[in-house]
Amino acid sequence: MPTHGPGHLRAFDYTGLYRYFLTFCCHSHAQRFITAPVVELVLEQFLRAATHEQFAILAYCFMPDHAHMLVEANTDSSNALCFISRCKQLSGFHYQQRHGQRLWQRYGYEHVLRDDEDTRRVARYILENPVRGGLIARAQDYPFLGSCVFTVDEILEGTTSG
């Protein structure tokens, strides 16, 4: 169930070996992710957060006005709320320092994947977002997507495990 605003799932503490489909929207729906230097700056901060909070980034896609990620906790103590906060704080700070503008809306969306939800299908859905959005004809041609675990072809061709 996607949530927004301060309404995270109340009966769930976001700690442990779970997978999450995350969406962060740019402040005022501004199109911030249209150049490689901006995407690289933000992705670098996402990677820092993932290392620090012990998450793997299984798939990511930067659309012009929002970013999607599929992440997976690496330890029983990995906390998704800490990961989300660190991603947005680090990337927002560095973006503000470089561009003098606010990057993110206050709240994002998260979906906790159930055990029966196929990781590969969710990753493919994320990578195919630019195709559905009419930006390109093939996901492989979009420069602002990828994975820190799999190749794009593995995800799109369905050869990953999980």
N, C-alpha and C positions, 0 to 999 in steps of 0.2 A: 504494500500500500504506500504510494507516494505521500509524503507529508510536506507541508510548508508552514512557514511561521514557526512559532516556538513549539508546535505540537508534535514532537517526536513520539514514537510509540511508548506509551507509559508503562506497559508491562514487559518492556524489553530494555536491557541495560547496555546494549551495543558493544559488549565485551565478549571476546571469544572468537572461535574459528568460524566466522561467517563471511559471506560475500555480499557486496552492496553495489547497486546501480545508483550512481550519484549524478546529479545535474546541478551545476552552478550557473546562474544567469548573470550577465553583465548588468551593472547599474544602469537604470533607465533604458534597458535593452540596446545600449550602444554597441555598435559593431566594432569590437576591439580586436577580434582574432582574424584579421585579414592579411597580416604580414608575418613572415617567419620570425623576425626578431621578437615580436610580442609573444607569439606562441612558445618559442624557445624559452623565453624568460619565465613564463608561467609554468610550463612543463618542468623546468629545472626545479622550481619551488615545490611542485607536486612530488617530484622524485625525492627531494630532501625530506618532505613530510612523510612519505612512504617509508623511507629508511628509518627515520626516527621513531615512527609509530608502529613499525613492523607490519607493513602491508605490502602486497604485491599489486601492481597496476596491470591487470589482465588485458584491458583495452581502454583506449581513450580516443576522443574525437573533439576537436575544437571547431564548432560551428561559428559563424561570424559573431553572434551575440550570446553564446553560451558554450559550456564545456560539459561533456559526458565522460564518466569513468566507470569502469567495472573494476572493483578492487576486492581483494581477498585478504583476510587477516592471516598472519603467519604464526601467531602464538595465541595461547589461551588468554593472555593478558592484553592483546591488541584491542584498542578501544576505537570504534569508528567515529564517535563524536569528537574525540581528541584529534583523530586524523583529519576529519572534515575541518575542524577549527584551525588546525595548523596549516592545512593547504590554503585556506582562504586568507589567513593572516599573513603568511609568508609571501604568497603571490600578490596579494593586495598591497602590502607594504612596498615590495620591490617595484611593482607597477607604478604606484604613487610617486616613489622616489624618481623614477625615470621619466614619467609622463605627466606628473602633476594632476592626475585625475583619479577619481575613485573607480575601482575595477568592478566590484561585486555588489549585487543586491544583498541585503542583509541575510535573507534566508534562501536555502536551496531546497532540493528535493532528494530524498533517499528512499530506496526500495531495498529491503532486506530480502535476499533471494531465499526461497524455500528450498529444502533438500531436493525436491522433485523438479526444480527449475534448472534447465540445462545451461551450464556456463557458456558453452560454445554458441548457443543460440542467442543469448543475451549479448555476448561479445560481437557476434555478427550483426545484430540489430544496431549496436552502437556504431560500428564501422560503416554500415550502410546508410547512416543518417544523411550524409551529404547527397547521396543518390535520391533518397526520398524527398529531400529539400530542393531538388532540382539544380544543385550546384555543379554536378558532374554526372557523367553517364556510368562510370565504374568507380567503385570505392578505391581501387588500387591507384587511381589517378589523383586522389585528393591528398594534398601535402601535409595536412594537419591531423593525422590519425595514426594509430599504431598500438603497440603493446610492448611491455617490458618483459614479457614472458614468452610470447609466441610471435611468429612472423605473421604479417597481415594475410599472406596466402594460406597459412595454416588455419587461421580463423575463418576466412571466407570460403575455403574449400572444405571446411569441416574435418580437418585431420588432427585437431588437438584432442587431448583426452580431458574428460571432466564433464 
